[in-house]
Amino acid sequence: MVGDGEIAIVASCPSIFSVVGSASLKFGDKAGDFHNKNAKMIHFVLLISRQGKVRLTKWYSPYSQKERSKVIRELSGVILARGPKFCNFVEWGGYKVVYKRYASLYFCMCIDHDDNELEKLEIIHHFVEIMDRYFGSVCELDLIFNFHKAYYILDEILIAGELQESSKKTVARLITAQDSLVETAQEQASSISTIIAQATK
Amino acid sequence: MGSQGGWGQSKEFLDLVKSIGEARSKAEEDRIVMSEIENLKRRITEPDIPKRKMKEYIIRLVYVEMLGHDASFGYIHAVKMTHDDSLLLKRTGYLAVTLFLNENHDLIILIVNTIQKDLKSDNYLVVCAALTAVCKLINEETIPAVLPQVVELLGHPKEAVKRKAIMALHRFYQRAPSSVAHLISNFRKRLCDNDPGVMGATLCPLFDLIAADANSYKDLVVSFVSILKQVTERRLPKSYDYHQMPAPFIQIRLLKILALLGNGDKQASEHMYIVLGDMFRKCDLSSNIRNAVLYESICCVSSINCSTKLLESAAEVTSQFLKSDSHNLKYMGIDALGRLIKINPEIAEEHQLAVIDCLEDPDDTLKRKTFELLYKMTKSSNVEVIVDRMIDYMISINDNHYKTEISSRCIELAEQFAPSNQWFIQTMNKVFEHAGDLVNVKVAHNLMRLIPEGFGEDNEGADNQLRSSAVESYLRIIGEPKLPSLFLQVICWVLGEYGTADRKFSASYITGKLCDVAEAHPSDDIVKAYAVTAIMKIYAFEIAAGRKVELLPECQSLVDELSASHSTDLQQRAYELQAVLGLDARAVESIMPSDASCEDIEVDKSLSFLDGYVQEALVKGARPYIPESERSGMSNISNFRGQVHHDSSTHGLRFEAYELPKPSGASRIQPAPLAASKELVPVSEPTYPQEILQPASVSSVSETGPTEFKLRLDGIQKKWGRPTYSPTAPSTSNSNPQKTVNGAPQLVVQGAVSSQAHDVSYDSRKTKVEVSPEKQKLAASLFGGWSSKTEKRPTSTNHKTTRVHSAAVEKSQMPTAAVASTEQAAEKESPQQPPLNLLDLGDPTPGDSTASIDPFKQLEGLLGPSDVSSVGNSAVTASKSADIMSLYAESPISGLGGTVANMAPTNSINLTSGVSNAANRNVPVGSASTQVAPVKKGPNPQDSLEKHAVARQVGVTPSVTNPNLFRDLLG
């Protein structure tokens, strides 16, 4: 499925949409048995580069720092080693990890065992499309240098491990609203408001 | 927007990121991060840091933490930043704390106050930021602090805020269900919200609530069905479309909910038939999201009380999945098949070969899924093949988690369906040998119980045979090195109990073996204990049988060693052994009866033998015994339920200021008559009493109660969309005959056959031509059982195989004759249409057409679709369908042009004529391809690039953002 979405390419950096591969197997033993079982949710979102470098992590279930590093280490071992024609899913210690590769970046989501994998695959794509629109043909460098922006976007799409908004337009509008307010706030910060604030103190 | 440095970070930070990016090894990266941490530690504590600088430090902390290092020294600064007045800083602060802190972190208490304040802000962006933090950080203890404000926000004018408030309440429900129990009616009300985003969000908590108690929500079935119907009829705003599919994520959530509601409820299920039928009618495997919805529909069908017609459609889609080239779809197909065979086991028959292909696939994920399926369809006729396969696989992997799982499955199947004792014992041995200590202890105990009890038949002979075969096999294995401890325990126990029972082996031989075991495992006290006890039993049986017993020298030394052991347990056992040796036959027989491990030991729980003593004491004036439950005050128990709520609110921290005492009489009295309702929370919400009652008796409330509490189903009907559109929509979809369902493979065969016939011919061809004999054999041994369901277990697998095999051949020939003409047509086509399922196994890339095409060019062509739709409701159907073409023409799922044409009717009316032609299938190949070909040329890349640019501007620049857009559009 080569890039099923609106995608542009900017000459300077390779778009993360350009190549799609996916997946030899080795399995991590324990993901962690620490979550309540009945809720179908996304437990974490992970972006790792082909070299296994972490680009973004978001944990919706409680993992300690030690568990986090273990999860990342194990998962990148499993996922990076998979062949391109394999499933985009990996069973992993009682959970399932859905992943998709965009150019040199792997987007991974850990979900419950009986959840709909294809849907989660599309949520990943949804996220990528929104970032693509926001950054203007997103590439890995955008995420490397502006990871906090990516976090803001992710926060508008997923909340507490659930998809909160499936309209790209709505998400884009909220993020731009935040950005513009932030910018005006920035401008004002040096001028009147600070004076008033200081005067009233 | 430049990608580097466009966001106002300092050179220093950019350099850091760059140097990390260029790091060659993990060690180098760690070094850089460590020095950065030192740097930050120093800097961040400096006095009078400008705020912007501080913000950057916080982001650098996030970065360090993301790379897996500890940044806890800076958490407090992130917390402080949330207090800042500027939204920019506040947002950074919130982002950092949500990433740093878990819900139980000590610092959370410092943020609660800020969150409370921010939830009341008049800037909705501040409220949004606070709500995001609420979802992540608020724990059970702090829920009461923010709950009232969050509930209030459900009425906020901004949709985004409402949506997040609902998600926050959902999170509260997950953390502490009782905290929001009185708010359930709010969720019901929000289901009718104007904004699809809010409605969609409401489905999350409702799913959880329904999963917990489906019966209270049966009244909502009709409204869920009607919402789903409206969604599929495209009544939602265009912006919810995703890849030409109307609001698929909402559809999936609805289907999940319907699956719960229809489970085991015929009446509720019947409401869903039509809408579910429609889901399948639009079936084609062209886009991933469509498949996701189809899969969810299958799950729903398999969960509800479904009709045969629905089941057929679901089976049809499943077979499409299985025949697909994509591993993902095969995986989903296997999963779906596993669900469907629970309803009708015969569905699996058609897919034997596909399943076997998946089983032999190099992709482990697929293999495991297939094992899961096999596990579900195991019967006594195929248990041997399946369990053997599972064990082979188990031996080949080293993932402990999965090893444990598959071993316990093997054991379960073996216990349930074992064809013979011998086989059972052998299987158990293998499992124990290879999975070893991963096997659950219970399983071992189960086995130790099963061997003495036998298989429940009243046949002493068979049981004895089981035992002696166990003993024999254990004696063979016992010498092997590295047996897992658990297995040794079982071996020792069985040898002790039955080693000498059939007089095949002498007592000294077995005791010798047992001594060896104990010697070989000097550090394993449990095994030693089992061994000694086994030795004791053997000697005891010998003594009881009146034979003379001589302690072997190695045995003597073992006993000596153990009597001096550090373990008191071992000492005890050793002394007991010595004591038993000194007793006479009669005494020994009563303390160590032979084969008595399953005799029930009676325990007199009421201690009736003490009755006389008690009576005597009572007569002497002792006080009678009062059970503990009665001793600790009656009143407490009866008030228990009420107290729980009080406790939870009083034990927790209080976040609000003390209020002045109010005359609370009025509000207290009101809920009193409702005391029976379990959901009543008398403490906090005097305004909600009516709603609380609602779940229990919805109908009565909706008739008598105030209208705002009612769920207005009529309202939903008219909520979305253009009324003119609705009546035509179903008719177009109906006019599209069901044959389109099959799409892809049919278009190749032009012979105007029904889908059914084609499928059969396709299958039969496979069976006849390409299948290797081994696979057939395997298939027959796996699936053959369906036809021989009632048959008694055959004695040999071979016999069974041939029998079923011949049946399969007959079967495949019959339909062949029936559709001879098709067969011929198909035969002609066969080189072009290779057996998809069979070839993909070994060969890496058969016919991957993508390779030759420049991916970049292609991508340019893909630019258009969603952007165009986002600019406005552009009606450029031609270009749109063209996009579909270019999207899916290359997709590995279907290199078959036909599917694309089938997709069109759902969104472009212009194309419907063409499609219905295609559906008729009387169209010669030529015309179909001409229809497809010009479209394929489709969009000019330049055009779409431009459009993309425009769209991006429109989408991103703030000038266009109109939060009320939906409402305006909808009137």
Interface residues (C-beta under 8 A of the other chain):
Chain A: M1 V2 G3 D4 G5 E6 I7 A8 I9 C13 S15 F17 S18 V19 A23 L25 K26 F27 G28 D29 K30 N36 N38 A39 K40 K53 V54 L56 T57 K58 Y60 P62 S64 Q65 R68 S69 I72 R82 G83 K85 F86 C87 N88 F89 V90 E91 G93 G94 N116 E117 L118 E119 L121 E122 I123 H125 H126 E129 R133 Y134 F135 G136 C139 L141 D142 I144 F145 N146 F147 H148 K149 Y151 Y152 D155 I159 A160 E162 L163 Q164 E165 S166 S167 K168 K169 T170 A172 R173 L174 T176 A177 Q178 D179 S180 L181 V182 A185 Q186 A189 A197
Chain B: M1 S3 Q4 G5 G6 W7 Q9 L14 V17 G21 E29 K51 I59 V62 Y63 E65 M66 L67 G68 D70 D85 S86 L87 L88 R91 T92 L95 T98 L99 N102 E103 N104 N123 L125 C128 T132 C135 K136 E159 A160 R163 K164 M167 A168 H170 R171 Q174 P196 G197 G200 A201 C204 F207 D208 A211 A212 P237 S239 Y240 Y242 H243 A247 P248 F249 I250 I252 K256 S287 N288 I289 N291 A292 Y295 E296 C299 H327 N328 K330 Y331 M332 P362 D363 D364 T365 L366 R368 K369 I397 N398 D399 N400 H401 Y402 D840 P844 T845 T850 P855 F856 Q858 L859 E860 L862 L863 G864 P865 S866 D867 S870 L887 Y888 E890 S891 P892 I893 L945 H948 A951 R952 G955 V956 T957 P958 T961 N962 P963 L965
